[in-house]
Amino acid sequence: MNHRTDILDLRTALDVLRQTPGQLVETDVEVDPEAELSGVYRYVGAGGTVMRPTKVDGPAMVFHNVKGHPDTSVAIGVLASRQRVANLFGVKKEELGHLLCECAKNPIQPIVTHEPAPCQEVVHRATDPEFDLFKLVPAPTNTPVDAGPYITLGMCYATHPDTGCSDVTIHRMCIQSKDELSIFLQPGSRHIGAMAERATELGQPLPISVSIGVDPAIEVTACFEPPTTPLGFNELSIAGALRKRPVELCPCLTVRENAIANAEYVIEGEIVPGSNHVVEDQNSHTGYAMPEFPGYNGKASHECWLLKVKAVTHRKHPIMQTCIGPSEEHVNMAGIPTEASILNLIDKALPGKVLNVYSHRAGGGKYMAILQCRKTVHTDEGKQRQAALLAFSAFPELKHVILVDEDVDIFDTNDVLWAMNTRFQGDRDIITIPGVRCHPLDPSSCPEYTGSIRDVGCSTKTIFDCTVPFELKEKFKRAAFKEVDVKHWLPDFEL
């Protein structure tokens, strides 16, 4: 499928949104990054699993007057609408999963450029007596009980000490002091965590760059996970395929690592070996980290790693980019790669039987997937449930799968619930798989909730089969209407 390839940095993306009515709002009114900035955007366009009232599919927003940070701006919600993501990539919103699936199959590796990098126009070294992360990086505090200012959209880039293979992932990072960040590396689930553990075994620090404010292709593809992108697979190569040109990296100035050249900000540093015991809320003592994608305040971890910062570089008049953890922005960044991963695996095993996948916003892009299935012969009966099992394999953090027929719009929740109400019986169409590892941020995934769960993060994975049995398909045909061209009566009408 054809898609646009002209958006190669954050500034171009914002310019495109400015030219599209209703997609970007900007303000020069001063805003406090401590809880106030996120409090404003909660109403404007956060969506997702954010506490209501919130605007779903609202515009992105840029704050040009950030308290304590002159000459900087903060952008939020750039990807907080599936339609906006589709517009930025130049495809229909229903095609996003298929687009990323194709890009994952045809990667274009990043390249290192030694030309002057935009992200290094201004340089602040930690050896400078005035160096202070709190003043240099306008990282918002999402809520009044956050552990501190959080970097939520930092593209963390590091290289495995043994293999030399590099990887990019997004982790929550909290500013702890003038030259220190805590970085939460969920044990056993992220590649940079494995790199930090190996570097610790070798008794050496892990050089790392954190690039903030990059183009949408990089932000979305950085969220791919195993098995689609196993250890050693550089997700920037999928971004390269999406842009139809390699992502350009530049050498860092103070550590032996590369950074994303088109970034607004880059933090250079090292993960200190054996430092995975940092208390996340050591300054605030609130007990909380920040609001996470399920919609609850995440508990402060006592197992974060310490990132010792060596330098901060940035563009002139930099734009900090951030997101609200439970917002629609997380849904799209996590969910669209999930859809691609599910489509990729199912198409290999059951070609043509699943037409599309939607990682629903109610699950934060991670917990719930809706599969649009097609049965053409009697032997297809049961393959829809096999597809659900494959979906669990393609994305281990998935908790619920809803199966619907090809006449159901998976992106319309009312249509999906219609299928559940008219094509589903609880005593025969629910399949449960108890005691499977899922995601520790699900507050119901704990032994206190139910005795069937033996450890935090385990869950009962559930399939809701809302497809019509093949032999009954003729009895479940939807009412058909005459096809007409509405524009004959309403020339400006858009469905």
Long-range contacts (C-beta under 8 A, 24 or more apart in sequence): 1-91, 1-95, 1-98, 1-99, 1-102, 2-90, 2-91, 3-89, 3-90, 3-91, 3-99, 3-242, 4-88, 4-89, 4-90, 5-90, 5-242, 5-243, 5-244, 5-245, 7-88, 7-215, 7-216, 7-217, 7-243, 8-215, 8-243, 8-245, 8-262, 9-118, 9-214, 9-215, 9-262, 10-75, 10-78, 10-213, 10-214, 10-215, 10-262, 10-264, 10-319, 10-321, 11-319, 12-215, 13-78, 13-88, 13-215, 13-216, 14-60, 14-62, 14-75, 14-78, 14-319, 16-87, 16-88, 17-59, 17-60, 17-78, 17-84, 17-88, 20-87, 22-59, 23-59, 23-60, 23-81, 23-84, 23-87, 24-59, 24-60, 24-61, 24-62, 25-59, 25-60, 25-61, 25-62, 26-61, 26-62, 26-63, 26-64, 27-61, 27-62, 27-63, 27-64, 27-65, 28-64, 28-65, 29-65, 30-65, 30-66, 30-67, 31-63, 31-65, 31-66, 31-67, 31-74, 32-67, 33-66, 33-67, 33-68, 33-69, 33-74, 33-138, 33-139, 33-140, 33-141, 33-149, 34-140, 34-141, 34-149, 35-140, 35-141, 35-142, 35-143, 35-144, 35-146, 37-63, 37-66, 37-74, 37-76, 37-140, 37-322, 38-76, 38-140, 38-141, 38-142, 38-143, 38-322, 38-324, 41-76, 41-77, 41-324, 41-327, 42-324, 44-77, 45-77, 45-80, 45-81, 45-328, 46-77, 46-80, 46-324, 46-326, 46-327, 46-328, 46-329, 47-80, 47-81, 47-327, 47-328, 47-331, 47-361, 48-80, 48-293, 48-295, 48-324, 48-326, 48-327, 48-328, 48-329, 48-330, 48-331, 48-361, 48-364, 49-293, 49-294, 49-295, 49-326, 49-361, 49-362, 49-364, 50-291, 50-295, 50-324, 50-326, 50-327, 51-295, 56-328, 57-81, 57-82, 57-83, 57-84, 57-328, 60-84, 62-319, 66-138, 66-320, 68-135, 68-138, 69-135, 69-138, 69-320, 71-317, 72-138, 72-317, 72-318, 72-319, 72-320, 73-317, 73-318, 73-319, 73-320, 74-138, 74-140, 74-319, 74-320, 74-321, 74-322, 75-213, 75-319, 75-320, 75-321, 75-322, 76-321, 76-322, 76-323, 76-324, 76-329, 77-323, 77-327, 77-328, 77-329, 78-216, 78-321, 78-329, 79-216, 79-219, 79-220, 79-323, 79-329, 79-332, 79-333, 80-323, 80-327, 80-328, 80-329, 80-332, 81-328, 81-332, 82-328, 82-331, 82-332, 82-411, 85-216, 85-220, 85-332, 85-336, 88-216, 89-216, 89-217, 89-242, 93-411, 94-356, 94-411, 96-336, 96-339, 97-336, 97-339, 97-340, 97-342, 97-343, 97-356, 97-357, 97-358, 98-340, 98-343, 98-356, 99-242, 99-340, 100-220, 100-221, 100-238, 100-242, 100-336, 100-337, 100-339, 100-340, 101-339, 101-340, 101-341, 101-343, 101-344, 101-347, 102-241, 103-221, 103-238, 103-241, 103-242, 103-340, 104-224, 104-228, 104-229, 104-238, 104-241, 104-340, 104-341, 104-344, 105-344, 106-241, 107-234, 107-237, 107-238, 107-240, 107-241, 108-237, 108-240, 108-241, 108-243, 108-244, 108-245, 108-246, 109-234, 109-236, 109-237, 109-240, 109-246, 110-234, 110-236, 110-237, 110-239, 110-240, 110-246, 110-247, 110-248, 110-249, 111-246, 111-247, 111-248, 111-249, 112-248, 112-249, 112-250, 112-251, 112-258, 113-248, 113-249, 113-250, 113-261, 114-250, 114-251, 115-250, 117-248, 117-250, 117-259, 117-261, 118-261, 118-262, 118-263, 118-315, 119-211, 119-250, 119-259, 119-260, 119-261, 119-262, 119-263, 119-264, 119-265, 119-266, 119-313, 119-314, 119-315, 120-250, 120-253, 120-266, 120-313, 121-313, 121-314, 121-315, 121-316, 122-313, 122-314, 122-315, 122-316, 122-318, 123-253, 123-311, 123-313, 124-311, 124-312, 124-313, 125-253, 125-254, 125-310, 125-311, 126-179, 126-254, 126-309, 126-310, 126-311, 131-178, 131-179, 131-312, 132-178, 133-175, 133-177, 133-178, 133-179, 133-180, 133-181, 133-309, 133-312, 134-175, 134-178, 136-312, 137-175, 137-212, 137-265, 137-267, 137-312, 137-320, 138-320, 139-175, 139-320, 139-322, 140-322, 142-290, 142-291, 142-324, 142-325, 143-288, 143-290, 143-291, 143-297, 145-284, 145-286, 145-287, 145-288, 145-297, 146-174, 146-284, 146-286, 146-288, 146-289, 146-290, 146-291, 147-174, 147-280, 147-281, 147-282, 147-283, 147-284, 147-286, 147-288, 147-289, 147-290, 147-300, 148-174, 148-175, 148-176, 148-281, 148-283, 148-284, 149-174, 149-175, 150-174, 150-175, 150-289, 150-290, 150-322, 151-175, 151-181, 151-210, 151-212, 151-267, 151-322, 152-290, 152-322, 152-323, 152-324, 152-325, 153-212, 153-213, 153-219, 153-321, 153-322, 153-323, 154-210, 154-211, 154-212, 154-267, 155-210, 155-211, 155-212, 155-214, 155-218, 155-219, 155-222, 155-260, 155-263, 156-183, 156-192, 156-208, 156-209, 156-210, 157-208, 157-209, 157-210, 157-211, 157-249, 157-257, 157-258, 157-259, 157-260, 158-192, 158-195, 158-196, 158-206, 158-207, 158-208, 158-209, 158-257, 158-271, 159-195, 159-207, 159-257, 160-191, 160-194, 160-195, 160-198, 160-231, 160-232, 161-195, 161-198, 161-199, 161-202, 161-204, 161-206, 162-198, 163-232, 165-231, 165-232, 165-233, 165-234, 166-234, 166-236, 166-258, 167-191, 167-192, 167-195, 167-231, 167-232, 167-233, 167-234, 167-235, 168-218, 168-222, 168-234, 168-235, 168-236, 169-222, 169-235, 170-219, 170-222, 170-223, 170-333, 172-289, 172-290, 172-325, 173-210, 173-307, 174-280, 174-289, 174-290, 174-304, 176-278, 176-282, 176-283, 176-306, 179-308, 179-309, 180-306, 180-307, 180-308, 180-309, 181-210, 181-267, 181-269, 181-306, 181-307, 181-309, 182-278, 182-280, 182-304, 182-305, 182-306, 182-307, 183-271, 183-304, 183-305, 183-306, 183-307, 184-280, 184-289, 184-301, 184-303, 184-304, 184-305, 185-276, 185-304, 185-305, 186-440, 187-303, 189-225, 191-231, 194-231, 196-271, 196-273, 196-276, 196-305, 199-271, 199-273, 200-273, 200-274, 200-276, 202-273, 203-273, 204-273, 205-270, 205-271, 205-272, 205-273, 205-308, 206-270, 206-271, 206-273, 207-252, 207-255, 207-256, 207-257, 207-269, 207-270, 208-255, 208-257, 208-268, 208-269, 208-270, 208-271, 208-307, 209-252, 209-255, 209-257, 209-258, 209-259, 209-260, 209-266, 209-267, 209-268, 209-269, 210-266, 210-267, 210-268, 210-269, 210-307, 211-259, 211-260, 211-263, 211-265, 211-266, 212-263, 212-264, 212-265, 212-266, 212-267, 212-320, 212-321, 213-263, 213-264, 213-265, 213-318, 213-319, 213-320, 213-321, 214-260, 214-262, 214-263, 214-264, 214-321, 215-239, 215-243, 215-262, 217-242, 217-243, 218-247, 218-260, 219-333, 220-332, 220-333, 220-336, 220-337, 221-337, 222-333, 223-333, 223-334, 223-336, 223-337, 224-337, 224-340, 224-341, 225-337, 225-341, 225-395, 225-397, 227-341, 227-345, 227-393, 227-394, 228-337, 228-340, 228-341, 228-344, 228-345, 228-394, 236-260, 252-311, 253-311, 253-313, 254-310, 254-311, 255-310, 259-313, 263-315, 264-314, 264-315, 264-318, 264-319, 264-320, 264-321, 265-312, 265-313, 265-314, 265-315, 265-318, 265-320, 266-312, 266-313, 266-314, 267-307, 267-309, 267-311, 267-312, 268-309, 268-310, 268-311, 268-312, 268-313, 269-307, 269-308, 269-309, 269-310, 269-311, 270-307, 270-308, 270-310, 271-305, 271-306, 271-307, 271-308, 272-305, 272-306, 272-307, 272-308, 275-305, 275-306, 276-303, 276-304, 276-305, 277-302, 277-303, 278-302, 278-303, 278-304, 278-305, 278-306, 279-304, 280-304, 290-325, 291-324, 291-325, 291-326, 292-325, 292-326, 292-441, 293-325, 293-326, 293-330, 293-331, 293-334, 293-364, 293-365, 293-366, 293-441, 294-326, 294-364, 294-367, 294-441, 294-442, 294-443, 295-326, 295-364, 296-326, 296-441, 296-443, 298-325, 298-441, 326-364, 328-361, 330-364, 330-365, 331-359, 331-361, 331-364, 331-365, 332-365, 333-365, 334-359, 334-364, 334-365, 334-366, 335-359, 335-360, 335-361, 335-364, 335-365, 335-366, 336-365, 338-365, 338-366, 338-369, 338-394, 338-395, 338-398, 339-369, 341-394, 341-395, 342-369, 342-371, 342-390, 342-391, 342-394, 342-395, 344-394, 345-390, 345-391, 345-393, 345-394, 346-371, 346-387, 346-390, 346-391, 346-394, 349-386, 349-390, 350-383, 350-386, 350-387, 350-390, 353-380, 353-383, 353-384, 353-387, 354-387, 355-406, 356-410, 357-391, 357-410, 358-410, 358-411, 360-413, 362-413, 363-399, 363-400, 366-395, 366-397, 366-398, 366-439, 367-397, 367-398, 367-399, 367-400, 367-438, 367-439, 367-442, 368-398, 368-399, 368-400, 368-401, 368-402, 369-395, 369-398, 369-400, 369-401, 369-402, 370-401, 370-402, 370-403, 370-404, 370-410, 370-416, 371-401, 371-402, 371-403, 371-404, 371-410, 372-404, 372-405, 372-406, 372-408, 372-410, 373-403, 373-404, 373-405, 373-406, 373-467, 374-405, 374-406, 375-405, 375-467, 375-470, 375-473, 377-470, 378-470, 378-471, 380-470, 381-469, 381-470, 381-471, 384-465, 384-467, 385-431, 385-463, 385-465, 388-431, 388-463, 388-465, 389-463, 392-433, 392-436, 392-461, 396-437, 396-438, 397-438, 397-439, 398-438, 398-461, 399-438, 399-439, 399-442, 399-459, 399-461, 399-462, 400-461, 400-462, 400-463, 400-464, 401-461, 401-462, 401-463, 401-464, 402-464, 402-466, 403-463, 403-464, 403-465, 403-466, 403-467, 404-466, 404-467, 405-466, 405-467, 405-468, 405-476, 407-478, 408-466, 416-466, 419-466, 419-467, 420-464, 420-466, 422-476, 423-466, 423-467, 423-468, 423-476, 424-464, 424-465, 424-466, 429-464, 429-465, 429-466, 430-462, 430-463, 430-464, 430-465, 431-462, 431-463, 431-465, 432-460, 432-461, 432-462, 432-463, 433-460, 433-461, 433-462, 433-463, 434-460, 435-460, 436-460, 436-461
